[in-house]
Amino acid sequence: MTTLALALSLALEPLPLGRTMSVYADRYEGRTMANGRPYRAGALTVASNEWPLGTELEIALGDRSRRVLVTDRMCRTLISPSRGARSRVDASHRLWSELTANAPPGLRRVTVRKVGAKGVPRGV
């Protein structure tokens, strides 16, 4: 592979984006998500207003990372745009536990990288 081809291939890789991760509240268990399926705390899923439903993302916190599907939209009434709704992802309990080593719910700074075939983040 030539240097130019290698440089172009690296340039086409999606860059990780800094985001804030929160966790679904317990009251959402069983509620229908935007993809039409019920939310399950034990599934590896994430809600986002930034990526299209079905997009596969890799979410990393420190040396831990997981690949997950965007299955839901974040509730716009709970998070105003001025508070960073576009730069947040809402994790299922399983994803939160695996990435934070079972830390109590809160907010964590994570990196997010698109690895699936769906579209690019909205607004980018």
N, CA, C and O atoms as a GROMACS GRO file, in nm:
protein
  496
    1MET      N    1   0.085  -0.118   0.000
    1MET     CA    2   0.000   0.000   0.000
    1MET      C    3   0.088   0.123   0.000
    1MET      O    4   0.184   0.131   0.078
    2THR      N    5   0.058   0.217  -0.084
    2THR     CA    6   0.138   0.339  -0.090
    2THR      C    7   0.109   0.427   0.030
    2THR      O    8   0.008   0.411   0.098
    3THR      N    9   0.200   0.521   0.054
    3THR     CA   10   0.182   0.612   0.165
    3THR      C   11   0.054   0.693   0.149
    3THR      O   12  -0.019   0.716   0.246
    4LEU      N   13   0.026   0.738   0.027
    4LEU     CA   14  -0.096   0.814   0.001
    4LEU      C   15  -0.220   0.730   0.028
    4LEU      O   16  -0.315   0.778   0.090
    5ALA      N   17  -0.221   0.605  -0.020
    5ALA     CA   18  -0.336   0.517   0.002
    5ALA      C   19  -0.357   0.491   0.151
    5ALA      O   20  -0.470   0.490   0.198
    6LEU      N   21  -0.248   0.471   0.225
    6LEU     CA   22  -0.258   0.448   0.369
    6LEU      C   23  -0.313   0.572   0.438
    6LEU      O   24  -0.400   0.563   0.524
    7ALA      N   25  -0.262   0.690   0.398
    7ALA     CA   26  -0.310   0.815   0.458
    7ALA      C   27  -0.458   0.836   0.431
    7ALA      O   28  -0.533   0.877   0.520
    8LEU      N   29  -0.502   0.807   0.308
    8LEU     CA   30  -0.644   0.821   0.274
    8LEU      C   31  -0.729   0.723   0.352
    8LEU      O   32  -0.837   0.759   0.398
    9SER      N   33  -0.682   0.600   0.368
    9SER     CA   34  -0.760   0.500   0.442
    9SER      C   35  -0.773   0.540   0.588
    9SER      O   36  -0.879   0.520   0.648
   10LEU      N   37  -0.668   0.595   0.646
   10LEU     CA   38  -0.675   0.641   0.785
   10LEU      C   39  -0.766   0.763   0.798
   10LEU      O   40  -0.836   0.777   0.898
   11ALA      N   41  -0.765   0.850   0.699
   11ALA     CA   42  -0.849   0.969   0.702
   11ALA      C   43  -0.996   0.935   0.695
   11ALA      O   44  -1.080   1.010   0.745
   12LEU      N   45  -1.031   0.823   0.634
   12LEU     CA   46  -1.171   0.784   0.621
   12LEU      C   47  -1.225   0.714   0.744
   12LEU      O   48  -1.346   0.696   0.757
   13GLU      N   49  -1.138   0.674   0.836
   13GLU     CA   50  -1.182   0.612   0.960
   13GLU      C   51  -1.258   0.715   1.044
   13GLU      O   52  -1.212   0.828   1.057
   14PRO      N   53  -1.374   0.678   1.100
   14PRO     CA   54  -1.447   0.774   1.183
   14PRO      C   55  -1.369   0.807   1.310
   14PRO      O   56  -1.321   0.717   1.379
   15LEU      N   57  -1.356   0.934   1.339
   15LEU     CA   58  -1.284   0.975   1.459
   15LEU      C   59  -1.372   0.958   1.582
   15LEU      O   60  -1.493   0.980   1.575
   16PRO      N   61  -1.311   0.918   1.694
   16PRO     CA   62  -1.390   0.911   1.817
   16PRO      C   63  -1.433   1.050   1.861
   16PRO      O   64  -1.357   1.146   1.848
   17LEU      N   65  -1.553   1.060   1.913
   17LEU     CA   66  -1.607   1.187   1.959
   17LEU      C   67  -1.626   1.182   2.109
   17LEU      O   68  -1.673   1.082   2.163
   18GLY      N   69  -1.589   1.289   2.178
   18GLY     CA   70  -1.612   1.297   2.322
   18GLY      C   71  -1.759   1.320   2.350
   18GLY      O   72  -1.820   1.410   2.291
   19ARG      N   73  -1.816   1.240   2.437
   19ARG     CA   74  -1.959   1.250   2.471
   19ARG      C   75  -1.977   1.225   2.620
   19ARG      O   76  -1.888   1.173   2.687
   20THR      N   77  -2.092   1.263   2.670
   20THR     CA   78  -2.130   1.232   2.807
   20THR      C   79  -2.227   1.115   2.804
   20THR      O   80  -2.321   1.114   2.726
   21MET      N   81  -2.204   1.016   2.890
   21MET     CA   82  -2.292   0.900   2.898
   21MET      C   83  -2.368   0.905   3.030
   21MET      O   84  -2.311   0.926   3.137
   22SER      N   85  -2.498   0.884   3.020
   22SER     CA   86  -2.584   0.868   3.137
   22SER      C   87  -2.645   0.729   3.128
   22SER      O   88  -2.618   0.655   3.034
   23VAL      N   89  -2.728   0.694   3.225
   23VAL     CA   90  -2.789   0.561   3.226
   23VAL      C   91  -2.941   0.575   3.233
   23VAL      O   92  -2.994   0.664   3.299
   24TYR      N   93  -3.010   0.484   3.163
   24TYR     CA   94  -3.157   0.481   3.167
   24TYR      C   95  -3.206   0.469   3.312
   24TYR      O   96  -3.147   0.397   3.392
   25ALA      N   97  -3.311   0.539   3.342
   25ALA     CA   98  -3.374   0.526   3.473
   25ALA      C   99  -3.450   0.392   3.479
   25ALA      O  100  -3.498   0.343   3.377
   26ASP      N  101  -3.462   0.336   3.598
   26ASP     CA  102  -3.530   0.208   3.616
   26ASP      C  103  -3.673   0.210   3.564
   26ASP      O  104  -3.725   0.107   3.519
   27ARG      N  105  -3.738   0.325   3.569
   27ARG     CA  106  -3.879   0.332   3.530
   27ARG      C  107  -3.902   0.304   3.381
   27ARG      O  108  -4.016   0.284   3.340
   28TYR      N  109  -3.797   0.303   3.301
   28TYR     CA  110  -3.812   0.277   3.157
   28TYR      C  111  -3.814   0.130   3.121
   28TYR      O  112  -3.840   0.095   3.006
   29GLU      N  113  -3.787   0.042   3.216
   29GLU     CA  114  -3.789  -0.102   3.189
   29GLU      C  115  -3.923  -0.143   3.129
   29GLU      O  116  -4.029  -0.116   3.187
   30GLY      N  117  -3.919  -0.207   3.012
   30GLY     CA  118  -4.039  -0.255   2.946
   30GLY      C  119  -4.109  -0.154   2.856
   30GLY      O  120  -4.196  -0.193   2.778
   31ARG      N  121  -4.073  -0.027   2.865
   31ARG     CA  122  -4.136   0.073   2.779
   31ARG      C  123  -4.086   0.057   2.636
   31ARG      O  124  -3.974   0.014   2.612
   32THR      N  125  -4.172   0.092   2.542
   32THR     CA  126  -4.137   0.079   2.401
   32THR      C  127  -4.038   0.188   2.361
   32THR      O  128  -4.058   0.306   2.388
   33MET      N  129  -3.930   0.144   2.296
   33MET     CA  130  -3.828   0.236   2.247
   33MET      C  131  -3.864   0.281   2.106
   33MET      O  132  -3.962   0.233   2.049
   34ALA      N  133  -3.788   0.372   2.050
   34ALA     CA  134  -3.814   0.425   1.917
   34ALA      C  135  -3.806   0.316   1.809
   34ALA      O  136  -3.866   0.331   1.702
   35ASN      N  137  -3.732   0.208   1.836
   35ASN     CA  138  -3.722   0.100   1.737
   35ASN      C  139  -3.840   0.003   1.746
   35ASN      O  140  -3.843  -0.096   1.672
   36GLY      N  141  -3.936   0.029   1.836
   36GLY     CA  142  -4.056  -0.054   1.849
   36GLY      C  143  -4.043  -0.168   1.948
   36GLY      O  144  -4.141  -0.238   1.972
   37ARG      N  145  -3.927  -0.188   2.005
   37ARG     CA  146  -3.905  -0.298   2.100
   37ARG      C  147  -3.904  -0.245   2.243
   37ARG      O  148  -3.876  -0.127   2.265
   38PRO      N  149  -3.936  -0.332   2.340
   38PRO     CA  150  -3.932  -0.286   2.478
   38PRO      C  151  -3.789  -0.269   2.528
   38PRO      O  152  -3.700  -0.346   2.492
   39TYR      N  153  -3.767  -0.168   2.611
   39TYR     CA  154  -3.636  -0.148   2.672
   39TYR      C  155  -3.612  -0.257   2.773
   39TYR      O  156  -3.700  -0.290   2.853
   40ARG      N  157  -3.493  -0.315   2.770
   40ARG     CA  158  -3.450  -0.416   2.867
   40ARG      C  159  -3.317  -0.371   2.925
   40ARG      O  160  -3.220  -0.349   2.852
   41ALA      N  161  -3.312  -0.358   3.056
   41ALA     CA  162  -3.191  -0.312   3.124
   41ALA      C  163  -3.072  -0.404   3.097
   41ALA      O  164  -2.958  -0.358   3.100
   42GLY      N  165  -3.097  -0.532   3.072
   42GLY     CA  166  -2.989  -0.629   3.051
   42GLY      C  167  -2.937  -0.634   2.909
   42GLY      O  168  -2.848  -0.715   2.880
   43ALA      N  169  -2.989  -0.552   2.819
   43ALA     CA  170  -2.942  -0.552   2.680
   43ALA      C  171  -2.830  -0.448   2.663
   43ALA      O  172  -2.822  -0.352   2.739
   44LEU      N  173  -2.746  -0.470   2.564
   44LEU     CA  174  -2.641  -0.372   2.532
   44LEU      C  175  -2.697  -0.274   2.428
   44LEU      O  176  -2.682  -0.294   2.308
   45THR      N  177  -2.761  -0.169   2.477
   45THR     CA  178  -2.821  -0.070   2.388
   45THR      C  179  -2.791   0.071   2.437
   45THR      O  180  -2.748   0.092   2.550
   46VAL      N  181  -2.816   0.166   2.349
   46VAL     CA  182  -2.793   0.306   2.383
   46VAL      C  183  -2.896   0.392   2.311
   46VAL      O  184  -2.937   0.362   2.199
   47ALA      N  185  -2.936   0.499   2.376
   47ALA     CA  186  -3.024   0.599   2.314
   47ALA      C  187  -2.939   0.718   2.273
   47ALA      O  188  -2.844   0.756   2.342
   48SER      N  189  -2.974   0.776   2.159
   48SER     CA  190  -2.901   0.893   2.109
   48SER      C  191  -2.992   0.973   2.017
   48SER      O  192  -3.072   0.916   1.943
   49ASN      N  193  -2.980   1.104   2.022
   49ASN     CA  194  -3.049   1.191   1.926
   49ASN      C  195  -2.955   1.227   1.812
   49ASN      O  196  -2.994   1.298   1.720
   50GLU      N  197  -2.834   1.179   1.818
   50GLU     CA  198  -2.730   1.219   1.723
   50GLU      C  199  -2.714   1.122   1.607
   50GLU      O  200  -2.689   1.164   1.494
   51TRP      N  201  -2.728   0.992   1.633
   51TRP     CA  202  -2.709   0.891   1.529
   51TRP      C  203  -2.842   0.826   1.494
   51TRP      O  204  -2.930   0.814   1.580
   52PRO      N  205  -2.859   0.783   1.369
   52PRO     CA  206  -2.983   0.716   1.329
   52PRO      C  207  -3.002   0.584   1.403
   52PRO      O  208  -2.905   0.519   1.443
   53LEU      N  209  -3.128   0.543   1.420
   53LEU     CA  210  -3.157   0.413   1.481
   53LEU      C  211  -3.086   0.305   1.402
   53LEU      O  212  -3.080   0.311   1.279
   54GLY      N  213  -3.032   0.205   1.471
   54GLY     CA  214  -2.965   0.094   1.407
   54GLY      C  215  -2.817   0.116   1.384
   54GLY      O  216  -2.748   0.023   1.340
   55THR      N  217  -2.766   0.236   1.412
   55THR     CA  218  -2.624   0.261   1.396
   55THR      C  219  -2.547   0.184   1.502
   55THR      O  220  -2.586   0.184   1.619
   56GLU      N  221  -2.439   0.118   1.463
   56GLU     CA  222  -2.354   0.049   1.558
   56GLU      C  223  -2.245   0.145   1.605
   56GLU      O  224  -2.174   0.204   1.523
   57LEU      N  225  -2.232   0.161   1.736
   57LEU     CA  226  -2.133   0.249   1.795
   57LEU      C  227  -2.039   0.170   1.884
   57LEU      O  228  -2.077   0.068   1.941
   58GLU      N  229  -1.918   0.217   1.895
   58GLU     CA  230  -1.825   0.166   1.996
   58GLU      C  231  -1.811   0.275   2.100
   58GLU      O  232  -1.772   0.388   2.068
   59ILE      N  233  -1.843   0.241   2.223
   59ILE     CA  234  -1.837   0.338   2.332
   59ILE      C  235  -1.726   0.293   2.426
   59ILE      O  236  -1.723   0.178   2.469
   60ALA      N  237  -1.636   0.385   2.458
   60ALA     CA  238  -1.520   0.352   2.541
   60ALA      C  239  -1.512   0.443   2.662
   60ALA      O  240  -1.537   0.563   2.653
   61LEU      N  241  -1.476   0.383   2.773
   61LEU     CA  242  -1.451   0.456   2.898
   61LEU      C  243  -1.320   0.400   2.951
   61LEU      O  244  -1.314   0.286   2.999
   62GLY      N  245  -1.216   0.478   2.944
   62GLY     CA  246  -1.084   0.429   2.984
   62GLY      C  247  -1.043   0.314   2.892
   62GLY      O  248  -1.047   0.328   2.769
   63ASP      N  249  -1.003   0.202   2.951
   63ASP     CA  250  -0.959   0.088   2.870
   63ASP      C  251  -1.072  -0.010   2.839
   63ASP      O  252  -1.048  -0.114   2.778
   64ARG      N  253  -1.194   0.022   2.879
   64ARG     CA  254  -1.309  -0.065   2.850
   64ARG      C  255  -1.388  -0.008   2.733
   64ARG      O  256  -1.408   0.113   2.724
   65SER      N  257  -1.432  -0.096   2.643
   65SER     CA  258  -1.517  -0.050   2.534
   65SER      C  259  -1.615  -0.160   2.497
   65SER      O  260  -1.588  -0.279   2.518
   66ARG      N  261  -1.729  -0.120   2.442
   66ARG     CA  262  -1.832  -0.213   2.398
   66ARG      C  263  -1.892  -0.160   2.269
   66ARG      O  264  -1.902  -0.040   2.248
   67ARG      N  265  -1.934  -0.254   2.183
   67ARG     CA  266  -2.009  -0.218   2.063
   67ARG      C  267  -2.157  -0.235   2.093
   67ARG      O  268  -2.199  -0.337   2.146
   68VAL      N  269  -2.234  -0.134   2.057
   68VAL     CA  270  -2.378  -0.134   2.087
   68VAL      C  271  -2.455  -0.077   1.969
   68VAL      O  272  -2.398  -0.010   1.883
   69LEU      N  273  -2.585  -0.104   1.966
   69LEU     CA  274  -2.673  -0.046   1.864
   69LEU      C  275  -2.753   0.068   1.923
   69LEU      O  276  -2.797   0.062   2.037
   70VAL      N  277  -2.771   0.174   1.843
   70VAL     CA  278  -2.862   0.282   1.882
   70VAL      C  279  -3.004   0.229   1.861
   70VAL      O  280  -3.042   0.196   1.749
   71THR      N  281  -3.080   0.220   1.968
   71THR     CA  282  -3.214   0.163   1.962
   71THR      C  283  -3.324   0.261   2.001
   71THR      O  284  -3.442   0.231   1.986
   72ASP      N  285  -3.286   0.378   2.050
   72ASP     CA  286  -3.387   0.469   2.102
   72ASP      C  287  -3.340   0.612   2.087
   72ASP      O  288  -3.224   0.639   2.058
   73ARG      N  289  -3.433   0.703   2.106
   73ARG     CA  290  -3.407   0.846   2.106
   73ARG      C  291  -3.415   0.894   2.249
   73ARG      O  292  -3.494   0.844   2.328
   74MET      N  293  -3.331   0.992   2.283
   74MET     CA  294  -3.336   1.047   2.418
   74MET      C  295  -3.457   1.138   2.430
   74MET      O  296  -3.496   1.204   2.333
   75CYS      N  297  -3.515   1.141   2.546
   75CYS     CA  298  -3.635   1.222   2.570
   75CYS      C  299  -3.599   1.370   2.565
   75CYS      O  300  -3.525   1.419   2.651
   76ARG      N  301  -3.651   1.440   2.466
   76ARG     CA  302  -3.618   1.581   2.450
   76ARG      C  303  -3.675   1.667   2.563
   76ARG      O  304  -3.624   1.776   2.588
   77THR      N  305  -3.779   1.621   2.630
   77THR     CA  306  -3.837   1.702   2.737
   77THR      C  307  -3.752   1.696   2.864
   77THR      O  308  -3.762   1.784   2.949
   78LEU      N  309  -3.669   1.592   2.877
   78LEU     CA  310  -3.586   1.580   2.996
   78LEU      C  311  -3.451   1.648   2.982
   78LEU      O  312  -3.390   1.688   3.081
   79ILE      N  313  -3.404   1.661   2.856
   79ILE     CA  314  -3.271   1.718   2.834
   79ILE      C  315  -3.283   1.830   2.732
   79ILE      O  316  -3.309   1.804   2.614
   80SER      N  317  -3.263   1.952   2.775
   80SER     CA  318  -3.274   2.064   2.682
   80SER      C  319  -3.146   2.073   2.598
   80SER      O  320  -3.040   2.032   2.645
   81PRO      N  321  -3.155   2.126   2.476
   81PRO     CA  322  -3.036   2.141   2.392
   81PRO      C  323  -2.925   2.219   2.460
   81PRO      O  324  -2.807   2.192   2.437
   82SER      N  325  -2.960   2.316   2.543
   82SER     CA  326  -2.858   2.395   2.611
   82SER      C  327  -2.780   2.313   2.712
   82SER      O  328  -2.671   2.353   2.754
   83ARG      N  329  -2.833   2.198   2.751
   83ARG     CA  330  -2.764   2.113   2.848
   83ARG      C  331  -2.690   1.999   2.779
   83ARG      O  332  -2.644   1.906   2.847
   84GLY      N  333  -2.677   2.003   2.647
   84GLY     CA  334  -2.594   1.906   2.578
   84GLY      C  335  -2.662   1.778   2.536
   84GLY      O  336  -2.597   1.673   2.532
   85ALA      N  337  -2.791   1.782   2.504
   85ALA     CA  338  -2.861   1.660   2.463
   85ALA      C  339  -2.798   1.598   2.339
   85ALA      O  340  -2.796   1.476   2.325
   86ARG      N  341  -2.746   1.681   2.248
   86ARG     CA  342  -2.687   1.629   2.125
   86ARG      C  343  -2.556   1.557   2.153
   86ARG      O  344  -2.514   1.474   2.072
   87SER      N  345  -2.491   1.586   2.262
   87SER     CA  346  -2.362   1.524   2.288
   87SER      C  347  -2.370   1.418   2.398
   87SER      O  348  -2.269   1.383   2.460
   88ARG      N  349  -2.491   1.367   2.422
   88ARG     CA  350  -2.509   1.264   2.524
   88ARG      C  351  -2.558   1.136   2.463
   88ARG      O  352  -2.625   1.135   2.360
   89VAL      N  353  -2.523   1.027   2.528
   89VAL     CA  354  -2.580   0.896   2.499
   89VAL      C  355  -2.635   0.843   2.630
   89VAL      O  356  -2.578   0.866   2.737
   90ASP      N  357  -2.746   0.771   2.622
   90ASP     CA  358  -2.810   0.714   2.740
   90ASP      C  359  -2.794   0.564   2.732
   90ASP      O  360  -2.848   0.500   2.642
   91ALA      N  361  -2.720   0.507   2.825
   91ALA     CA  362  -2.683   0.365   2.822
   91ALA      C  363  -2.783   0.278   2.896
   91ALA      O  364  -2.844   0.320   2.994
   92SER      N  365  -2.799   0.154   2.847
   92SER     CA  366  -2.874   0.055   2.923
   92SER      C  367  -2.795   0.023   3.051
   92SER      O  368  -2.676   0.052   3.059
   93HIS      N  369  -2.862  -0.035   3.149
   93HIS     CA  370  -2.794  -0.069   3.275
   93HIS      C  371  -2.677  -0.164   3.251
   93HIS      O  372  -2.573  -0.151   3.316
   94ARG      N  373  -2.693  -0.259   3.160
   94ARG     CA  374  -2.585  -0.353   3.133
   94ARG      C  375  -2.462  -0.281   3.075
   94ARG      O  376  -2.349  -0.305   3.118
   95LEU      N  377  -2.485  -0.193   2.979
   95LEU     CA  378  -2.374  -0.119   2.920
   95LEU      C  379  -2.306  -0.033   3.026
   95LEU      O  380  -2.184  -0.031   3.036
   96TRP      N  381  -2.386   0.038   3.105
   96TRP     CA  382  -2.332   0.122   3.213
   96TRP      C  383  -2.246   0.038   3.307
   96TRP      O  384  -2.134   0.076   3.340
   97SER      N  385  -2.299  -0.077   3.351
   97SER     CA  386  -2.226  -0.162   3.446
   97SER      C  387  -2.096  -0.214   3.388
   97SER      O  388  -1.993  -0.217   3.456
   98GLU      N  389  -2.100  -0.256   3.261
   98GLU     CA  390  -1.979  -0.310   3.200
   98GLU      C  391  -1.871  -0.205   3.179
   98GLU      O  392  -1.753  -0.233   3.193
   99LEU      N  393  -1.911  -0.084   3.146
   99LEU     CA  394  -1.812   0.021   3.122
   99LEU      C  395  -1.763   0.087   3.250
   99LEU      O  396  -1.648   0.128   3.258
  100THR      N  397  -1.848   0.097   3.352
  100THR     CA  398  -1.811   0.168   3.474
  100THR      C  399  -1.775   0.075   3.589
  100THR      O  400  -1.747   0.121   3.700
  101ALA      N  401  -1.775  -0.056   3.564
  101ALA     CA  402  -1.748  -0.155   3.671
  101ALA      C  403  -1.849  -0.140   3.784
  101ALA      O  404  -1.813  -0.139   3.902
  102ASN      N  405  -1.976  -0.129   3.747
  102ASN     CA  406  -2.088  -0.124   3.841
  102ASN      C  407  -2.092   0.002   3.928
  102ASN      O  408  -2.138  -0.003   4.042
  103ALA      N  409  -2.044   0.113   3.876
  103ALA     CA  410  -2.051   0.239   3.950
  103ALA      C  411  -2.196   0.283   3.962
  103ALA      O  412  -2.278   0.247   3.878
  104PRO      N  413  -2.228   0.360   4.066
  104PRO     CA  414  -2.365   0.412   4.077
  104PRO      C  415  -2.399   0.501   3.958
  104PRO      O  416  -2.309   0.559   3.896
  105PRO      N  417  -2.529   0.513   3.925
  105PRO     CA  418  -2.570   0.598   3.812
  105PRO      C  419  -2.520   0.741   3.827
  105PRO      O  420  -2.506   0.793   3.938
  106GLY      N  421  -2.493   0.802   3.715
  106GLY     CA  422  -2.444   0.940   3.712
  106GLY      C  423  -2.408   0.976   3.570
  106GLY      O  424  -2.475   0.931   3.476
  107LEU      N  425  -2.306   1.055   3.553
  107LEU     CA  426  -2.257   1.094   3.421
  107LEU      C  427  -2.111   1.056   3.409
  107LEU      O  428  -2.035   1.069   3.505
  108ARG      N  429  -2.071   1.009   3.292
  108ARG     CA  430  -1.932   0.975   3.266
  108ARG      C  431  -1.893   1.030   3.129
  108ARG      O  432  -1.975   1.031   3.037
  109ARG      N  433  -1.772   1.076   3.116
  109ARG     CA  434  -1.720   1.122   2.988
  109ARG      C  435  -1.668   0.999   2.914
  109ARG      O  436  -1.583   0.926   2.966
  110VAL      N  437  -1.718   0.976   2.793
  110VAL     CA  438  -1.679   0.860   2.713
  110VAL      C  439  -1.639   0.906   2.573
  110VAL      O  440  -1.663   1.020   2.535
  111THR      N  441  -1.578   0.815   2.498
  111THR     CA  442  -1.556   0.841   2.356
  111THR      C  443  -1.647   0.749   2.278
  111THR      O  444  -1.667   0.633   2.315
  112VAL      N  445  -1.702   0.802   2.171
  112VAL     CA  446  -1.797   0.728   2.088
  112VAL      C  447  -1.745   0.729   1.945
  112VAL      O  448  -1.706   0.833   1.892
  113ARG      N  449  -1.746   0.610   1.884
  113ARG     CA  450  -1.702   0.599   1.744
  113ARG      C  451  -1.805   0.516   1.670
  113ARG      O  452  -1.846   0.410   1.716
  114LYS      N  453  -1.846   0.565   1.554
  114LYS     CA  454  -1.941   0.491   1.470
  114LYS      C  455  -1.867   0.378   1.400
  114LYS      O  456  -1.764   0.401   1.337
  115VAL      N  457  -1.921   0.256   1.412
  115VAL     CA  458  -1.859   0.142   1.345
  115VAL      C  459  -1.956   0.072   1.250
  115VAL      O  460  -1.915  -0.012   1.170
  116GLY      N  461  -2.084   0.107   1.258
  116GLY     CA  462  -2.185   0.046   1.172
  116GLY      C  463  -2.203   0.121   1.041
  116GLY      O  464  -2.135   0.220   1.015
  117ALA      N  465  -2.296   0.071   0.961
  117ALA     CA  466  -2.314   0.123   0.825
  117ALA      C  467  -2.416   0.236   0.815
  117ALA      O  468  -2.430   0.294   0.707
  118LYS      N  469  -2.486   0.270   0.920
  118LYS     CA  470  -2.585   0.377   0.912
  118LYS      C  471  -2.516   0.513   0.900
  118LYS      O  472  -2.394   0.521   0.891
  119GLY      N  473  -2.597   0.618   0.898
  119GLY     CA  474  -2.549   0.753   0.867
  119GLY      C  475  -2.451   0.814   0.963
  119GLY      O  476  -2.412   0.753   1.063
  120VAL      N  477  -2.413   0.936   0.932
  120VAL     CA  478  -2.319   1.012   1.014
  120VAL      C  479  -2.398   1.086   1.122
  120VAL      O  480  -2.519   1.104   1.109
  121PRO      N  481  -2.329   1.130   1.229
  121PRO     CA  482  -2.402   1.204   1.333
  121PRO      C  483  -2.473   1.324   1.274
  121PRO      O  484  -2.421   1.389   1.183
  122ARG      N  485  -2.590   1.354   1.324
  122ARG     CA  486  -2.665   1.470   1.276
  122ARG      C  487  -2.591   1.597   1.313
  122ARG      O  488  -2.535   1.608   1.422
  123GLY      N  489  -2.590   1.692   1.222
  123GLY     CA  490  -2.524   1.819   1.249
  123GLY      C  491  -2.376   1.817   1.220
  123GLY      O  492  -2.309   1.919   1.240
  124VAL      N  493  -2.321   1.706   1.172
  124VAL     CA  494  -2.178   1.699   1.143
  124VAL      C  495  -2.155   1.714   0.996
  124VAL      O  496  -2.041   1.711   0.950
   0.00000   0.00000   0.00000
